[in-house]
């Protein structure tokens, strides 16, 4: 048996705003944007590069789901974005006004900083050793 997680969903409040943030600000690729119904689309983005997990941008469809936009992990770091050139990418992200809430620090496992995405989800941005 060979299994892997290839995609996870992240709640957003608007498809187009989310696409713009993940592609223009974080530099992700738009993999798919398919209209399913008048209200629902299948929108997938992913970091540039080989492999990795894709994000399904799932528009919250009711008040209960809207409560969790930006807080899918109860305030803990939710996603981990790996890079092979921390400082270059970090400075580019700063120029694009990515909201870093913890400054870069050298840890035993690599260089890491924490940023909030458009919705308030926390991400570790890391270059492993």
Phi, psi and omega in degrees: 000138178226107181237153175204154173273123183246347183206141172229155179260148177228128182287135177228164180261347181203129182299309187294321177297318180294316178301314181299315181297308186290329179271310184283318184275313182267349177078019178287162175267141170276114183274318183204145173213092184245128177283124180260317176216184177299329183254341190241135175232157174256101186242122183233132174233162177205153174298151177293139178123176182279145175069197179088169183267141175270151175255125171270115180277104186258114181288127177302132186252359178204174183298323179299315179292322179302329180297336185261356176298122180087358181217048182285347182237021177066027177093357177272166173302131186258315184231159183233116181255116183265144177226160174254002178214077187306305189293319178297311180295320180300313181294322176296319179295320178298320178297333179266015176063032172293134186273091176280126182255348172224126182295158177302142178217144176273118177248172180297335183262352179149190177266134183216146171219161181240133175234158173260135176280184182308328186261349181107357174296139178270137178235138165275130173251119194219143166243105180295155175285000000 
